[in-house]
Every structure is written in C-alpha cells, then in structure tokens.
C-alpha cells in the first residue's frame, strides 16, 4: 500500500475508461482478483488503511502521469519507502522464511 497509488475510481464508466488499471493498490495486494472484485474491495482497503493510519493515495491519472514524467526526466525523485518500515518488514520476512524452511529449532539452538 505504501509503495503504490490508485487512480480515480468508483463508477463503471471511470473504471472502464482506465481499463480497470486504476486499482493499483488492490492489484498489488491481490494480483489475481477479477476487475469487479477490485472495485468491491477498494472501500474495504481504504477503511483498513484509515483504521491503521496507513496512507491510501488516490490521485487523478493526469497528475500521476505528470509525476511519473517528472521522475523520468529527473525533475523529481521517487518517494522512498520509510526506513523504519523496511527494517521491520525485512525482519518479519526473514522470520517467515526461517519458519517456512523449518529452521526455527536450529536458529534457537544456536542462541
């Protein structure tokens, strides 16, 4: 959610005109959902983000296109993922990988 942006959405016409590509946040959460499911899930994702203080960024496609061009030509730089989040999630991912491979007992035995 932190590294993605959704475009204007909500009506069938707007979504059709965007080819349902305007649900980038939902697509990154669930890449295999149907287009209609993205439309249904967006309000739920927004509510969860609000509840947990996570920014859900939704902007006009033309504003996002300008920002992308500004980054490509060097007029702007990309927003970086906050370091404290990255460290926390890397640790979570490392522990999940250890558990997945059944290395928990080996790791704990070494400590």
Buried (B, 14 or more C-beta within 10 A) or exposed (E): BBEBBBBBBEEEEBBEEBEBEBBBBBBEBEEEBEEEEBBEBBEEBBEEBEEEEEEBBBBEBEEBEBBEEEEEEEEEEEEEEEEEEEEEEEEEEEEEEBEEEEEEEEEEEEE
